[in-house]
Amino acid sequence: MLLYIKISLKVRGIELENNFPEQVWCKLKYNGNRELLIGVCYRTPREQVYGYKAHKETRDLINEVSNRQLVLMGDFNYKGIDWATNSEDNDIST
């Protein structure tokens, strides 16, 4: 997992407390004391790799960062999402 940051930006890498397996994060300082959390995550679609717990770990990750200013990028592999209607099929999105 990689996160490229322009060298002139004031950032430092951080680790979150959740157990999401593939993630990388940094904090970007701007406008004095303001911070922006930047993260890249990958959720594999293959249950053989992380089993059924990947969905719970994704929720835990989002809950941990949800009260911060952040940019979250990545591939979450939720094949059951219909982006046109913003809905999902619970049976195939796990």
N, C-alpha and C positions, 0 to 999 in steps of 0.2 A: 504494500500500500504506500503510495507516495502523495505528498502534498508539496507542490512547488510554491515558494514564496519569493518575491522580489527582494534582493539583498538589502535594499535601502529601507524596507519596512521594519518597524520595531515589533518583532514577534518572539514568542517563546513557546516551545512545545509543551504540551500538558498531557496528562493521562486522566481519564475519567474513572469513576468508581464502578461503573456497570461492567457486566461480563460479555458485552457484545464482542465477538471474536476478531473482526477485521475492521479497524478504525484507526485514524490518526487525527490529532487535533493540535491546534495552536491558538494562542491569544494574540490578537493584534491590538496594540495601544494606539489610540488616535485622539486628537483634540484634548490633550492633557491627560486626564485620568480615565477616559472612556475606554472600554474594552469591547472587542468583537471576537466572539468565539467562532473559529472556522474549522470545519470537520469534513473528512471524506470517509465514507463507509461503503462496505460491500457485503451484501447478504446473498449468499449462494442460494440458487434455486434447488440444489440437490440435498434432499433430506439425509442422504447417507453421510454427508460431511458433518453436519451439526445436529441432525435429528430435528424433532419437532420443537425444541426449545428456542430455535432461531427467532420465531415470531415473538415470544415473550421477551427475549433479549433486545429485540428491536424496540418494543414498547418501553422497556426499562431505559434504554438509551435516550429515547425521545423525552421521557418523563424527567430524566436527569438534567437535560439541557433546556427544557421548555421555558424556564423563567429567565433566560438570558438572551441578550442580543446575539444572534448567530446566523451563520451561513452553513447549511448542511448540504453536502453534495454526495453523490454516489449512485450505486445501483442496488436497489432494494428487491428487485425480482419478484414483484407482486403481479403474477400473470393474470389474476382475476379482476384487475381494476379496469373499469370503463371510464376513460378520461373524458369522454364527451358528456357523460351524465354524472360524473363524480360519484360513482357507486361501485360496489364490489360484490363479488360472489363469495361468501364466507367459506364455501366448501373447497374452493381452489386457491384462495389467497393465503393459506397458511404456509 
